[in-house]
């Protein structure tokens, strides 16, 4: 069990508060904000604890050197630096508010028109002056005209069936998108400093995971110093 002054204590509290935020309904945004912001503040307390140990008179020289290098690494980490600034805003009584993402869908309606045109060719010259090709086409045209009509009607019937099926599928998809779903905290977002667009709970968890790696290194290398 860590000592009362161990940096793991605020880390444990921060994880507890994050778990409380994650367990809420998505309708409880104000309570979610409170838990999430408290987790951020306790996370930053880990750094201040490590810093205080390095700053006391007579501090372990090796630990002080390690912390100086580690603090520079932490400052270069986009997530850790983002939450350092967020914690400073919170302590100045400014809100770090999450935003709910609302996703919409756009449906388009396409107008389709089709038509079947049937024509008859009137020849100007008598039949005996026409080429064999023209005579053949004129002979088979009356026979093929009903065939072409049937092919056209069949094609239109197939297209209509496809349109009806597509409309039914689109209607089902719309009902699925608009179904009544209980909102969750994963709909809340902060500005992701690494551009990964993670929900706020995942972003804070990544923040605490990186802090835990620092705490674990301090405990491994300087167990007598950090308790």
Secondary structure, DSSP 8 states (H G I E B T S, - for coil): ---TT-THHHHHHHHHHHHHHHTSBTT-HHHHHHHHHHHHHHHHHHHHHHHHHHHSTT--HHHHHHHHHHHHHHHH-HHHHHHHHHHHHHHTT-----EE-----------------------SS-GGGS-HHHHHHHHHHHHHHHHHHHHHHHHHHHHHHHHHHHHHHHHHHHHHHTS----BGGGEE---TTS---BHHHHHHHHHHHHHHHHHHHHHH-HHHH-
